[in-house]
């Protein structure tokens, strides 16, 4: 029989609910503000203050950012890098994690030490740039994909996940005539759906937010991803380096344009997340503990 909660327990629950509600509001309010400002009329934005709901609606900011094909082109670049890069990451991470999870692989301890070494030490920005340049990847979208083909952290977690798959399944498959490749594709991958979906989300978010690598390796503005385009909008609207007078002849506030681009850049990844959320916690927990 469940005992009634004590007064102290009830007080703790109330305080806990209040703190969690405050934390949730602190996380949600910036999104509400960004969306509200992007749909607010310029004259209302010019008054300043916190806007959580537009008093006067306006689509002028969205009309401006869609007046040219620059935003659509940047979005298409980002979508391409995200899809191709995520598939590239998953293929190479899985193909490396599975052999390292098998005890019979000779030298796997030394390979894992090499993987751990890359987590602690890095060649740095300049050597990495020279590698990309010597491989003739500058001004190529592959410069945003190949250098980050495998995440050491994701590799280790996925390896631990593969280790939890019973070895008896592999033995039975080999008795039925499966090769190591057959075991991997027919047994291991179907059982690893939650983990793979989780890391697909990790990799996709990283590629979608690609910014610094694009600034370093890509000089052709027709190949800039949407995050770099957002940077150019911010510079144009605020910095003395850019032409901040570009908006004076338009009935548009620079702030509303920035917010509209942020909404447009964030919305696609937010729409994808709910489809992977059910695998998220399960995949991470299964791959992070052994036993």
Beta strands, then each sheet from edge to edge (+ up, - down):
end
